Amino acid sequence: MNRAAVLQAASLLLGHPDESWPGLLDSVRGALTPLGAPEAAPLLRFCDAVDGMPALELSARYVATFDRSRRRCLYLTYCTDGDTRRRGTSLAAIKSRYRAEGWQPPDDELPDFLPLLLEFAARCPGPGTALLIEHRAAVEVLRYALGSYLSPYADVLRAVCDCLPGAGPSCHEEALRLARSGPPAESVGAGAQLVALDPFPVRPAGPDPRGARR
């Protein structure tokens, strides 16, 4: 039960902050503080770090943190598959896992969006945790990158990792490899150069065309 609560809270805290953010922080604190779970401590620390920050300022920090860095991307298969045709197969596989459990994520969000995976793991602990473990290298890369960026969001990823079974040496090696190389790119046509692209362009003002949570 503690693990599900922590993963659900992490899912909410990794969503894009809006005018309801202060109430969300209060709800997370109210749900986690009575648990006394060690995994909840990093999330409560994050809540304290951003408490009182204006929503617009935190929104700008969110965009700078997650939307303008290839290594701090919340879309996990982008970390492992990058801009390659292989990513489509990975996305379809995740969606299939959701449907197998009778869980239908929003149609306007990609299935590898970390907050979605965390919500799935909170609602369907067995298959959801297994899915997170399969993508643990990407989760670890994000945790390393946020720590290097000195972002308070690193505590949210720390809580997620604390809820997962210990990663073996192969996972750490894969995470380090991905952290060093960044997401893979794909050449199209003979002699085409490999180009590593940002996960998506800078968001314009107004509604997000990708449908990310706001």
PyMOL commands that place a pseudoatom at each C-alpha (Angstrom):
pseudoatom trace, name=CA, resn=MET, resi=1, chain=A, elem=C, hetatm=0, pos=[0.000, 0.000, 0.000]
pseudoatom trace, name=CA, resn=ASN, resi=2, chain=A, elem=C, hetatm=0, pos=[2.821, 2.405, 0.811]
pseudoatom trace, name=CA, resn=ARG, resi=3, chain=A, elem=C, hetatm=0, pos=[4.470, 1.723, -2.539]
pseudoatom trace, name=CA, resn=ALA, resi=4, chain=A, elem=C, hetatm=0, pos=[1.246, 2.414, -4.444]
pseudoatom trace, name=CA, resn=ALA, resi=5, chain=A, elem=C, hetatm=0, pos=[0.741, 5.694, -2.578]
pseudoatom trace, name=CA, resn=VAL, resi=6, chain=A, elem=C, hetatm=0, pos=[4.310, 6.809, -3.264]
pseudoatom trace, name=CA, resn=LEU, resi=7, chain=A, elem=C, hetatm=0, pos=[4.099, 5.957, -6.969]
pseudoatom trace, name=CA, resn=GLN, resi=8, chain=A, elem=C, hetatm=0, pos=[0.751, 7.718, -7.333]
pseudoatom trace, name=CA, resn=ALA, resi=9, chain=A, elem=C, hetatm=0, pos=[2.135, 10.800, -5.592]
pseudoatom trace, name=CA, resn=ALA, resi=10, chain=A, elem=C, hetatm=0, pos=[5.209, 10.762, -7.841]
pseudoatom trace, name=CA, resn=SER, resi=11, chain=A, elem=C, hetatm=0, pos=[2.937, 10.544, -10.877]
pseudoatom trace, name=CA, resn=LEU, resi=12, chain=A, elem=C, hetatm=0, pos=[1.048, 13.651, -9.764]
pseudoatom trace, name=CA, resn=LEU, resi=13, chain=A, elem=C, hetatm=0, pos=[4.176, 15.614, -8.887]
pseudoatom trace, name=CA, resn=LEU, resi=14, chain=A, elem=C, hetatm=0, pos=[5.719, 14.918, -12.298]
pseudoatom trace, name=CA, resn=GLY, resi=15, chain=A, elem=C, hetatm=0, pos=[2.736, 16.430, -14.060]
pseudoatom trace, name=CA, resn=HIS, resi=16, chain=A, elem=C, hetatm=0, pos=[2.923, 19.951, -15.417]
pseudoatom trace, name=CA, resn=PRO, resi=17, chain=A, elem=C, hetatm=0, pos=[2.152, 22.410, -12.579]
pseudoatom trace, name=CA, resn=ASP, resi=18, chain=A, elem=C, hetatm=0, pos=[-0.884, 24.639, -12.972]
pseudoatom trace, name=CA, resn=GLU, resi=19, chain=A, elem=C, hetatm=0, pos=[-3.125, 26.786, -10.792]
pseudoatom trace, name=CA, resn=SER, resi=20, chain=A, elem=C, hetatm=0, pos=[-4.177, 23.724, -8.765]
pseudoatom trace, name=CA, resn=TRP, resi=21, chain=A, elem=C, hetatm=0, pos=[-0.576, 23.032, -7.728]
pseudoatom trace, name=CA, resn=PRO, resi=22, chain=A, elem=C, hetatm=0, pos=[-0.771, 24.353, -4.112]
pseudoatom trace, name=CA, resn=GLY, resi=23, chain=A, elem=C, hetatm=0, pos=[-3.751, 22.113, -3.413]
pseudoatom trace, name=CA, resn=LEU, resi=24, chain=A, elem=C, hetatm=0, pos=[-1.950, 19.175, -4.986]
pseudoatom trace, name=CA, resn=LEU, resi=25, chain=A, elem=C, hetatm=0, pos=[1.034, 19.650, -2.680]
pseudoatom trace, name=CA, resn=ASP, resi=26, chain=A, elem=C, hetatm=0, pos=[-1.285, 19.717, 0.324]
pseudoatom trace, name=CA, resn=SER, resi=27, chain=A, elem=C, hetatm=0, pos=[-2.977, 16.514, -0.852]
pseudoatom trace, name=CA, resn=VAL, resi=28, chain=A, elem=C, hetatm=0, pos=[0.342, 14.735, -1.356]
pseudoatom trace, name=CA, resn=ARG, resi=29, chain=A, elem=C, hetatm=0, pos=[1.567, 15.786, 2.078]
pseudoatom trace, name=CA, resn=GLY, resi=30, chain=A, elem=C, hetatm=0, pos=[-1.704, 14.729, 3.662]
pseudoatom trace, name=CA, resn=ALA, resi=31, chain=A, elem=C, hetatm=0, pos=[-1.525, 11.289, 2.055]
pseudoatom trace, name=CA, resn=LEU, resi=32, chain=A, elem=C, hetatm=0, pos=[2.169, 10.560, 2.618]
pseudoatom trace, name=CA, resn=THR, resi=33, chain=A, elem=C, hetatm=0, pos=[2.975, 12.077, 6.014]
pseudoatom trace, name=CA, resn=PRO, resi=34, chain=A, elem=C, hetatm=0, pos=[0.890, 9.579, 8.038]
pseudoatom trace, name=CA, resn=LEU, resi=35, chain=A, elem=C, hetatm=0, pos=[2.517, 6.635, 6.262]
pseudoatom trace, name=CA, resn=GLY, resi=36, chain=A, elem=C, hetatm=0, pos=[5.956, 7.291, 7.742]
pseudoatom trace, name=CA, resn=ALA, resi=37, chain=A, elem=C, hetatm=0, pos=[7.400, 5.328, 4.812]
pseudoatom trace, name=CA, resn=PRO, resi=38, chain=A, elem=C, hetatm=0, pos=[11.085, 5.962, 4.046]
pseudoatom trace, name=CA, resn=GLU, resi=39, chain=A, elem=C, hetatm=0, pos=[10.240, 5.994, 0.316]
pseudoatom trace, name=CA, resn=ALA, resi=40, chain=A, elem=C, hetatm=0, pos=[7.957, 8.979, 0.927]
pseudoatom trace, name=CA, resn=ALA, resi=41, chain=A, elem=C, hetatm=0, pos=[10.692, 11.160, 2.453]
pseudoatom trace, name=CA, resn=PRO, resi=42, chain=A, elem=C, hetatm=0, pos=[12.143, 12.376, -0.885]
pseudoatom trace, name=CA, resn=LEU, resi=43, chain=A, elem=C, hetatm=0, pos=[8.659, 13.349, -2.098]
pseudoatom trace, name=CA, resn=LEU, resi=44, chain=A, elem=C, hetatm=0, pos=[7.963, 15.344, 1.053]
pseudoatom trace, name=CA, resn=ARG, resi=45, chain=A, elem=C, hetatm=0, pos=[11.368, 17.000, 0.654]
pseudoatom trace, name=CA, resn=PHE, resi=46, chain=A, elem=C, hetatm=0, pos=[10.407, 17.952, -2.915]
pseudoatom trace, name=CA, resn=CYS, resi=47, chain=A, elem=C, hetatm=0, pos=[7.109, 19.421, -1.678]
pseudoatom trace, name=CA, resn=ASP, resi=48, chain=A, elem=C, hetatm=0, pos=[9.013, 21.556, 0.821]
pseudoatom trace, name=CA, resn=ALA, resi=49, chain=A, elem=C, hetatm=0, pos=[11.486, 22.692, -1.860]
pseudoatom trace, name=CA, resn=VAL, resi=50, chain=A, elem=C, hetatm=0, pos=[8.804, 24.001, -4.221]
pseudoatom trace, name=CA, resn=ASP, resi=51, chain=A, elem=C, hetatm=0, pos=[6.264, 25.143, -1.636]
pseudoatom trace, name=CA, resn=GLY, resi=52, chain=A, elem=C, hetatm=0, pos=[5.332, 28.774, -2.140]
pseudoatom trace, name=CA, resn=MET, resi=53, chain=A, elem=C, hetatm=0, pos=[6.895, 28.965, -5.610]
pseudoatom trace, name=CA, resn=PRO, resi=54, chain=A, elem=C, hetatm=0, pos=[4.494, 30.738, -7.999]
pseudoatom trace, name=CA, resn=ALA, resi=55, chain=A, elem=C, hetatm=0, pos=[2.875, 28.344, -10.454]
pseudoatom trace, name=CA, resn=LEU, resi=56, chain=A, elem=C, hetatm=0, pos=[4.135, 30.318, -13.471]
pseudoatom trace, name=CA, resn=GLU, resi=57, chain=A, elem=C, hetatm=0, pos=[7.716, 30.180, -12.209]
pseudoatom trace, name=CA, resn=LEU, resi=58, chain=A, elem=C, hetatm=0, pos=[7.500, 26.473, -11.500]
pseudoatom trace, name=CA, resn=SER, resi=59, chain=A, elem=C, hetatm=0, pos=[5.910, 25.927, -14.919]
pseudoatom trace, name=CA, resn=ALA, resi=60, chain=A, elem=C, hetatm=0, pos=[8.858, 27.672, -16.570]
pseudoatom trace, name=CA, resn=ARG, resi=61, chain=A, elem=C, hetatm=0, pos=[11.282, 25.550, -14.568]
pseudoatom trace, name=CA, resn=TYR, resi=62, chain=A, elem=C, hetatm=0, pos=[9.364, 22.406, -15.524]
pseudoatom trace, name=CA, resn=VAL, resi=63, chain=A, elem=C, hetatm=0, pos=[9.648, 23.222, -19.234]
pseudoatom trace, name=CA, resn=ALA, resi=64, chain=A, elem=C, hetatm=0, pos=[13.358, 24.042, -18.918]
pseudoatom trace, name=CA, resn=THR, resi=65, chain=A, elem=C, hetatm=0, pos=[13.960, 20.840, -16.951]
pseudoatom trace, name=CA, resn=PHE, resi=66, chain=A, elem=C, hetatm=0, pos=[12.062, 18.265, -18.982]
pseudoatom trace, name=CA, resn=ASP, resi=67, chain=A, elem=C, hetatm=0, pos=[11.240, 19.703, -22.399]
pseudoatom trace, name=CA, resn=ARG, resi=68, chain=A, elem=C, hetatm=0, pos=[14.586, 21.169, -23.432]
pseudoatom trace, name=CA, resn=SER, resi=69, chain=A, elem=C, hetatm=0, pos=[16.963, 18.344, -22.649]
pseudoatom trace, name=CA, resn=ARG, resi=70, chain=A, elem=C, hetatm=0, pos=[17.386, 15.019, -24.400]
pseudoatom trace, name=CA, resn=ARG, resi=71, chain=A, elem=C, hetatm=0, pos=[18.611, 13.353, -21.189]
pseudoatom trace, name=CA, resn=ARG, resi=72, chain=A, elem=C, hetatm=0, pos=[15.910, 14.780, -18.938]
pseudoatom trace, name=CA, resn=CYS, resi=73, chain=A, elem=C, hetatm=0, pos=[12.988, 13.626, -21.052]
pseudoatom trace, name=CA, resn=LEU, resi=74, chain=A, elem=C, hetatm=0, pos=[9.937, 12.124, -19.325]
pseudoatom trace, name=CA, resn=TYR, resi=75, chain=A, elem=C, hetatm=0, pos=[9.217, 9.881, -22.326]
pseudoatom trace, name=CA, resn=LEU, resi=76, chain=A, elem=C, hetatm=0, pos=[11.169, 6.763, -21.394]
pseudoatom trace, name=CA, resn=THR, resi=77, chain=A, elem=C, hetatm=0, pos=[11.447, 5.067, -24.786]
pseudoatom trace, name=CA, resn=TYR, resi=78, chain=A, elem=C, hetatm=0, pos=[12.963, 8.229, -26.222]
pseudoatom trace, name=CA, resn=CYS, resi=79, chain=A, elem=C, hetatm=0, pos=[15.916, 7.615, -23.900]
pseudoatom trace, name=CA, resn=THR, resi=80, chain=A, elem=C, hetatm=0, pos=[16.430, 4.061, -25.172]
pseudoatom trace, name=CA, resn=ASP, resi=81, chain=A, elem=C, hetatm=0, pos=[15.121, 4.283, -28.754]
pseudoatom trace, name=CA, resn=GLY, resi=82, chain=A, elem=C, hetatm=0, pos=[15.516, 7.951, -29.632]
pseudoatom trace, name=CA, resn=ASP, resi=83, chain=A, elem=C, hetatm=0, pos=[14.225, 9.073, -33.014]
pseudoatom trace, name=CA, resn=THR, resi=84, chain=A, elem=C, hetatm=0, pos=[14.261, 5.624, -34.563]
pseudoatom trace, name=CA, resn=ARG, resi=85, chain=A, elem=C, hetatm=0, pos=[11.592, 3.422, -36.071]
pseudoatom trace, name=CA, resn=ARG, resi=86, chain=A, elem=C, hetatm=0, pos=[12.134, 1.020, -33.181]
pseudoatom trace, name=CA, resn=ARG, resi=87, chain=A, elem=C, hetatm=0, pos=[10.414, 3.451, -30.837]
pseudoatom trace, name=CA, resn=GLY, resi=88, chain=A, elem=C, hetatm=0, pos=[7.027, 2.871, -32.454]
pseudoatom trace, name=CA, resn=THR, resi=89, chain=A, elem=C, hetatm=0, pos=[7.258, -0.820, -31.606]
pseudoatom trace, name=CA, resn=SER, resi=90, chain=A, elem=C, hetatm=0, pos=[8.201, 0.002, -28.009]
pseudoatom trace, name=CA, resn=LEU, resi=91, chain=A, elem=C, hetatm=0, pos=[5.258, 2.377, -27.626]
pseudoatom trace, name=CA, resn=ALA, resi=92, chain=A, elem=C, hetatm=0, pos=[2.834, -0.199, -29.027]
pseudoatom trace, name=CA, resn=ALA, resi=93, chain=A, elem=C, hetatm=0, pos=[4.174, -2.817, -26.590]
pseudoatom trace, name=CA, resn=ILE, resi=94, chain=A, elem=C, hetatm=0, pos=[3.553, -0.538, -23.595]
pseudoatom trace, name=CA, resn=LYS, resi=95, chain=A, elem=C, hetatm=0, pos=[0.031, 0.269, -24.766]
pseudoatom trace, name=CA, resn=SER, resi=96, chain=A, elem=C, hetatm=0, pos=[-0.641, -3.449, -25.165]
pseudoatom trace, name=CA, resn=ARG, resi=97, chain=A, elem=C, hetatm=0, pos=[0.428, -4.041, -21.565]
pseudoatom trace, name=CA, resn=TYR, resi=98, chain=A, elem=C, hetatm=0, pos=[-2.014, -1.366, -20.406]
pseudoatom trace, name=CA, resn=ARG, resi=99, chain=A, elem=C, hetatm=0, pos=[-4.882, -2.903, -22.337]
pseudoatom trace, name=CA, resn=ALA, resi=100, chain=A, elem=C, hetatm=0, pos=[-4.099, -6.397, -21.041]
pseudoatom trace, name=CA, resn=GLU, resi=101, chain=A, elem=C, hetatm=0, pos=[-4.938, -5.100, -17.563]
pseudoatom trace, name=CA, resn=GLY, resi=102, chain=A, elem=C, hetatm=0, pos=[-8.073, -3.307, -18.721]
pseudoatom trace, name=CA, resn=TRP, resi=103, chain=A, elem=C, hetatm=0, pos=[-6.451, 0.105, -18.245]
pseudoatom trace, name=CA, resn=GLN, resi=104, chain=A, elem=C, hetatm=0, pos=[-7.006, 2.766, -20.878]
pseudoatom trace, name=CA, resn=PRO, resi=105, chain=A, elem=C, hetatm=0, pos=[-4.614, 5.734, -20.724]
pseudoatom trace, name=CA, resn=PRO, resi=106, chain=A, elem=C, hetatm=0, pos=[-5.540, 9.084, -22.284]
pseudoatom trace, name=CA, resn=ASP, resi=107, chain=A, elem=C, hetatm=0, pos=[-5.512, 9.113, -26.077]
pseudoatom trace, name=CA, resn=ASP, resi=108, chain=A, elem=C, hetatm=0, pos=[-3.745, 12.482, -26.114]
pseudoatom trace, name=CA, resn=GLU, resi=109, chain=A, elem=C, hetatm=0, pos=[-0.580, 11.264, -24.348]
pseudoatom trace, name=CA, resn=LEU, resi=110, chain=A, elem=C, hetatm=0, pos=[2.141, 8.843, -25.389]
pseudoatom trace, name=CA, resn=PRO, resi=111, chain=A, elem=C, hetatm=0, pos=[2.104, 5.605, -23.362]
pseudoatom trace, name=CA, resn=ASP, resi=112, chain=A, elem=C, hetatm=0, pos=[5.760, 5.920, -22.297]
pseudoatom trace, name=CA, resn=PHE, resi=113, chain=A, elem=C, hetatm=0, pos=[5.153, 9.207, -20.423]
pseudoatom trace, name=CA, resn=LEU, resi=114, chain=A, elem=C, hetatm=0, pos=[6.601, 8.459, -16.993]
pseudoatom trace, name=CA, resn=PRO, resi=115, chain=A, elem=C, hetatm=0, pos=[3.665, 9.871, -14.974]
pseudoatom trace, name=CA, resn=LEU, resi=116, chain=A, elem=C, hetatm=0, pos=[1.389, 7.461, -16.877]
pseudoatom trace, name=CA, resn=LEU, resi=117, chain=A, elem=C, hetatm=0, pos=[3.617, 4.472, -16.108]
pseudoatom trace, name=CA, resn=LEU, resi=118, chain=A, elem=C, hetatm=0, pos=[3.708, 5.471, -12.453]
pseudoatom trace, name=CA, resn=GLU, resi=119, chain=A, elem=C, hetatm=0, pos=[-0.076, 5.760, -12.276]
pseudoatom trace, name=CA, resn=PHE, resi=120, chain=A, elem=C, hetatm=0, pos=[-0.368, 2.338, -13.928]
pseudoatom trace, name=CA, resn=ALA, resi=121, chain=A, elem=C, hetatm=0, pos=[2.053, 0.855, -11.378]
pseudoatom trace, name=CA, resn=ALA, resi=122, chain=A, elem=C, hetatm=0, pos=[0.019, 2.390, -8.546]
pseudoatom trace, name=CA, resn=ARG, resi=123, chain=A, elem=C, hetatm=0, pos=[-3.243, 0.957, -9.892]
pseudoatom trace, name=CA, resn=CYS, resi=124, chain=A, elem=C, hetatm=0, pos=[-1.880, -2.389, -11.144]
pseudoatom trace, name=CA, resn=PRO, resi=125, chain=A, elem=C, hetatm=0, pos=[1.150, -3.060, -8.903]
pseudoatom trace, name=CA, resn=GLY, resi=126, chain=A, elem=C, hetatm=0, pos=[2.337, -6.359, -10.374]
pseudoatom trace, name=CA, resn=PRO, resi=127, chain=A, elem=C, hetatm=0, pos=[2.384, -5.611, -14.115]
pseudoatom trace, name=CA, resn=GLY, resi=128, chain=A, elem=C, hetatm=0, pos=[3.050, -1.919, -13.525]
pseudoatom trace, name=CA, resn=THR, resi=129, chain=A, elem=C, hetatm=0, pos=[6.148, -2.546, -11.416]
pseudoatom trace, name=CA, resn=ALA, resi=130, chain=A, elem=C, hetatm=0, pos=[7.359, -5.093, -13.981]
pseudoatom trace, name=CA, resn=LEU, resi=131, chain=A, elem=C, hetatm=0, pos=[6.993, -2.472, -16.721]
pseudoatom trace, name=CA, resn=LEU, resi=132, chain=A, elem=C, hetatm=0, pos=[8.936, 0.086, -14.722]
pseudoatom trace, name=CA, resn=ILE, resi=133, chain=A, elem=C, hetatm=0, pos=[11.694, -2.463, -14.066]
pseudoatom trace, name=CA, resn=GLU, resi=134, chain=A, elem=C, hetatm=0, pos=[11.939, -3.163, -17.800]
pseudoatom trace, name=CA, resn=HIS, resi=135, chain=A, elem=C, hetatm=0, pos=[12.526, 0.558, -18.344]
pseudoatom trace, name=CA, resn=ARG, resi=136, chain=A, elem=C, hetatm=0, pos=[14.611, 1.045, -15.224]
pseudoatom trace, name=CA, resn=ALA, resi=137, chain=A, elem=C, hetatm=0, pos=[17.737, 2.052, -17.156]
pseudoatom trace, name=CA, resn=ALA, resi=138, chain=A, elem=C, hetatm=0, pos=[15.843, 5.020, -18.617]
pseudoatom trace, name=CA, resn=VAL, resi=139, chain=A, elem=C, hetatm=0, pos=[14.463, 5.898, -15.170]
pseudoatom trace, name=CA, resn=GLU, resi=140, chain=A, elem=C, hetatm=0, pos=[17.995, 5.815, -13.732]
pseudoatom trace, name=CA, resn=VAL, resi=141, chain=A, elem=C, hetatm=0, pos=[19.310, 8.023, -16.536]
pseudoatom trace, name=CA, resn=LEU, resi=142, chain=A, elem=C, hetatm=0, pos=[16.610, 10.564, -15.735]
pseudoatom trace, name=CA, resn=ARG, resi=143, chain=A, elem=C, hetatm=0, pos=[17.499, 10.398, -12.042]
pseudoatom trace, name=CA, resn=TYR, resi=144, chain=A, elem=C, hetatm=0, pos=[21.214, 10.928, -12.773]
pseudoatom trace, name=CA, resn=ALA, resi=145, chain=A, elem=C, hetatm=0, pos=[20.444, 13.802, -15.142]
pseudoatom trace, name=CA, resn=LEU, resi=146, chain=A, elem=C, hetatm=0, pos=[18.149, 15.583, -12.700]
pseudoatom trace, name=CA, resn=GLY, resi=147, chain=A, elem=C, hetatm=0, pos=[20.730, 15.209, -9.943]
pseudoatom trace, name=CA, resn=SER, resi=148, chain=A, elem=C, hetatm=0, pos=[23.431, 16.698, -12.161]
pseudoatom trace, name=CA, resn=TYR, resi=149, chain=A, elem=C, hetatm=0, pos=[21.056, 19.543, -13.041]
pseudoatom trace, name=CA, resn=LEU, resi=150, chain=A, elem=C, hetatm=0, pos=[20.544, 20.151, -9.298]
pseudoatom trace, name=CA, resn=SER, resi=151, chain=A, elem=C, hetatm=0, pos=[16.809, 19.944, -9.842]
pseudoatom trace, name=CA, resn=PRO, resi=152, chain=A, elem=C, hetatm=0, pos=[14.452, 19.333, -6.919]
pseudoatom trace, name=CA, resn=TYR, resi=153, chain=A, elem=C, hetatm=0, pos=[12.709, 16.843, -9.217]
pseudoatom trace, name=CA, resn=ALA, resi=154, chain=A, elem=C, hetatm=0, pos=[15.645, 14.507, -8.573]
pseudoatom trace, name=CA, resn=ASP, resi=155, chain=A, elem=C, hetatm=0, pos=[13.964, 13.678, -5.250]
pseudoatom trace, name=CA, resn=VAL, resi=156, chain=A, elem=C, hetatm=0, pos=[10.834, 12.523, -7.075]
pseudoatom trace, name=CA, resn=LEU, resi=157, chain=A, elem=C, hetatm=0, pos=[12.894, 10.114, -9.173]
pseudoatom trace, name=CA, resn=ARG, resi=158, chain=A, elem=C, hetatm=0, pos=[14.778, 9.008, -6.078]
pseudoatom trace, name=CA, resn=ALA, resi=159, chain=A, elem=C, hetatm=0, pos=[11.466, 8.024, -4.477]
pseudoatom trace, name=CA, resn=VAL, resi=160, chain=A, elem=C, hetatm=0, pos=[10.476, 6.076, -7.588]
pseudoatom trace, name=CA, resn=CYS, resi=161, chain=A, elem=C, hetatm=0, pos=[13.768, 4.178, -7.653]
pseudoatom trace, name=CA, resn=ASP, resi=162, chain=A, elem=C, hetatm=0, pos=[13.481, 3.432, -3.934]
pseudoatom trace, name=CA, resn=CYS, resi=163, chain=A, elem=C, hetatm=0, pos=[10.140, 1.723, -4.647]
pseudoatom trace, name=CA, resn=LEU, resi=164, chain=A, elem=C, hetatm=0, pos=[11.642, -0.626, -7.245]
pseudoatom trace, name=CA, resn=PRO, resi=165, chain=A, elem=C, hetatm=0, pos=[13.630, -3.796, -6.552]
pseudoatom trace, name=CA, resn=GLY, resi=166, chain=A, elem=C, hetatm=0, pos=[17.374, -3.264, -6.565]
pseudoatom trace, name=CA, resn=ALA, resi=167, chain=A, elem=C, hetatm=0, pos=[18.934, -2.821, -9.966]
pseudoatom trace, name=CA, resn=GLY, resi=168, chain=A, elem=C, hetatm=0, pos=[21.685, -5.229, -10.959]
pseudoatom trace, name=CA, resn=PRO, resi=169, chain=A, elem=C, hetatm=0, pos=[25.068, -4.372, -12.496]
pseudoatom trace, name=CA, resn=SER, resi=170, chain=A, elem=C, hetatm=0, pos=[23.731, -4.766, -16.032]
pseudoatom trace, name=CA, resn=CYS, resi=171, chain=A, elem=C, hetatm=0, pos=[21.090, -2.092, -15.392]
pseudoatom trace, name=CA, resn=HIS, resi=172, chain=A, elem=C, hetatm=0, pos=[23.672, 0.343, -14.007]
pseudoatom trace, name=CA, resn=GLU, resi=173, chain=A, elem=C, hetatm=0, pos=[25.956, -0.313, -16.983]
pseudoatom trace, name=CA, resn=GLU, resi=174, chain=A, elem=C, hetatm=0, pos=[23.100, 0.308, -19.413]
pseudoatom trace, name=CA, resn=ALA, resi=175, chain=A, elem=C, hetatm=0, pos=[22.105, 3.488, -17.589]
pseudoatom trace, name=CA, resn=LEU, resi=176, chain=A, elem=C, hetatm=0, pos=[25.674, 4.789, -17.679]
pseudoatom trace, name=CA, resn=ARG, resi=177, chain=A, elem=C, hetatm=0, pos=[25.948, 3.957, -21.379]
pseudoatom trace, name=CA, resn=LEU, resi=178, chain=A, elem=C, hetatm=0, pos=[22.723, 5.799, -22.142]
pseudoatom trace, name=CA, resn=ALA, resi=179, chain=A, elem=C, hetatm=0, pos=[23.768, 8.739, -19.971]
pseudoatom trace, name=CA, resn=ARG, resi=180, chain=A, elem=C, hetatm=0, pos=[27.047, 9.080, -21.873]
pseudoatom trace, name=CA, resn=SER, resi=181, chain=A, elem=C, hetatm=0, pos=[25.700, 8.580, -25.386]
pseudoatom trace, name=CA, resn=GLY, resi=182, chain=A, elem=C, hetatm=0, pos=[22.260, 10.139, -25.165]
pseudoatom trace, name=CA, resn=PRO, resi=183, chain=A, elem=C, hetatm=0, pos=[19.274, 8.827, -27.137]
pseudoatom trace, name=CA, resn=PRO, resi=184, chain=A, elem=C, hetatm=0, pos=[20.110, 7.001, -30.379]
pseudoatom trace, name=CA, resn=ALA, resi=185, chain=A, elem=C, hetatm=0, pos=[19.405, 8.553, -33.750]
pseudoatom trace, name=CA, resn=GLU, resi=186, chain=A, elem=C, hetatm=0, pos=[18.693, 6.929, -37.072]
pseudoatom trace, name=CA, resn=SER, resi=187, chain=A, elem=C, hetatm=0, pos=[19.993, 7.594, -40.544]
pseudoatom trace, name=CA, resn=VAL, resi=188, chain=A, elem=C, hetatm=0, pos=[17.462, 7.680, -43.369]
pseudoatom trace, name=CA, resn=GLY, resi=189, chain=A, elem=C, hetatm=0, pos=[18.726, 6.859, -46.828]
pseudoatom trace, name=CA, resn=ALA, resi=190, chain=A, elem=C, hetatm=0, pos=[22.199, 5.926, -47.988]
pseudoatom trace, name=CA, resn=GLY, resi=191, chain=A, elem=C, hetatm=0, pos=[24.948, 8.074, -46.570]
pseudoatom trace, name=CA, resn=ALA, resi=192, chain=A, elem=C, hetatm=0, pos=[22.646, 10.120, -44.369]
pseudoatom trace, name=CA, resn=GLN, resi=193, chain=A, elem=C, hetatm=0, pos=[24.256, 11.575, -41.282]
pseudoatom trace, name=CA, resn=LEU, resi=194, chain=A, elem=C, hetatm=0, pos=[23.151, 10.576, -37.812]
pseudoatom trace, name=CA, resn=VAL, resi=195, chain=A, elem=C, hetatm=0, pos=[21.409, 13.507, -36.175]
pseudoatom trace, name=CA, resn=ALA, resi=196, chain=A, elem=C, hetatm=0, pos=[20.382, 13.501, -32.509]
pseudoatom trace, name=CA, resn=LEU, resi=197, chain=A, elem=C, hetatm=0, pos=[17.219, 15.562, -32.178]
pseudoatom trace, name=CA, resn=ASP, resi=198, chain=A, elem=C, hetatm=0, pos=[15.565, 17.071, -29.159]
pseudoatom trace, name=CA, resn=PRO, resi=199, chain=A, elem=C, hetatm=0, pos=[12.535, 15.054, -28.077]
pseudoatom trace, name=CA, resn=PHE, resi=200, chain=A, elem=C, hetatm=0, pos=[10.148, 17.783, -29.205]
pseudoatom trace, name=CA, resn=PRO, resi=201, chain=A, elem=C, hetatm=0, pos=[10.296, 21.495, -30.030]
pseudoatom trace, name=CA, resn=VAL, resi=202, chain=A, elem=C, hetatm=0, pos=[9.988, 24.249, -27.477]
pseudoatom trace, name=CA, resn=ARG, resi=203, chain=A, elem=C, hetatm=0, pos=[6.320, 24.568, -26.588]
pseudoatom trace, name=CA, resn=PRO, resi=204, chain=A, elem=C, hetatm=0, pos=[4.630, 27.687, -27.929]
pseudoatom trace, name=CA, resn=ALA, resi=205, chain=A, elem=C, hetatm=0, pos=[2.352, 29.767, -25.788]
pseudoatom trace, name=CA, resn=GLY, resi=206, chain=A, elem=C, hetatm=0, pos=[-1.140, 28.342, -25.452]
pseudoatom trace, name=CA, resn=PRO, resi=207, chain=A, elem=C, hetatm=0, pos=[-2.360, 24.729, -25.331]
pseudoatom trace, name=CA, resn=ASP, resi=208, chain=A, elem=C, hetatm=0, pos=[0.277, 22.054, -25.719]
pseudoatom trace, name=CA, resn=PRO, resi=209, chain=A, elem=C, hetatm=0, pos=[-0.288, 20.259, -29.043]
pseudoatom trace, name=CA, resn=ARG, resi=210, chain=A, elem=C, hetatm=0, pos=[1.164, 17.062, -27.588]
pseudoatom trace, name=CA, resn=GLY, resi=211, chain=A, elem=C, hetatm=0, pos=[-1.517, 16.978, -24.912]
pseudoatom trace, name=CA, resn=ALA, resi=212, chain=A, elem=C, hetatm=0, pos=[0.921, 16.733, -21.999]
pseudoatom trace, name=CA, resn=ARG, resi=213, chain=A, elem=C, hetatm=0, pos=[-0.629, 17.161, -18.565]
pseudoatom trace, name=CA, resn=ARG, resi=214, chain=A, elem=C, hetatm=0, pos=[-0.964, 20.743, -17.505]
for i in range(1, 214): cmd.bond("trace and resi %d" % i, "trace and resi %d" % (i + 1))
show_as sticks, trace
zoom trace
